[in-house]
């Protein structure tokens, strides 16, 4: 007989530990949004997790398309895969965009701040291979995406049989892999 499925808090604890471990595969997730009823997918770096509030944070450039997409439709999904664990996390979330996050901005290194310093918005055509930067404007380009986790689907790949569970703060249940 199978054990109980993992709990929401157990999976969040595992994810929080991964976010604190440099190089852990779960730190990089695929963020799915909608644009004109078409899916858009990109890689993002998960920054922090507040387990009590069920909030994951992502840093981004406020001029990026994902920000506009999440303002129009805050429903999104995050997918994390770890080949070492042979585990996948699929998180269903509601996103909120937080502008003017000076308290977070001040914690970033000078190198991290450069990610938000391009004069041209992310995804726009360049005149040459290098994007011109204006460090003085980088803080105004920075924002935080807070993803409120509604539920998680956990999948473990195993030659003895895959396991899959759907978990929320209220309940956990095994589902067919």
Secondary structure, 3 states (H helix, E strand, C coil): CCCCCCCHHHHHHHHHHHHCCCCCHHHEEEEEEEECCEEEEEEEEEEEEECCCCEEEEEEECCCHHHHHHHHCCEEEEEEEECCCCEEEEEEEEEEEECCCHHHHCCCCHHHHHHHCECCCCCCCCCCCCCCECHHHHHHHEEEEEEEEEEEEEEECCCCCCEEEEEECCCEEECCC
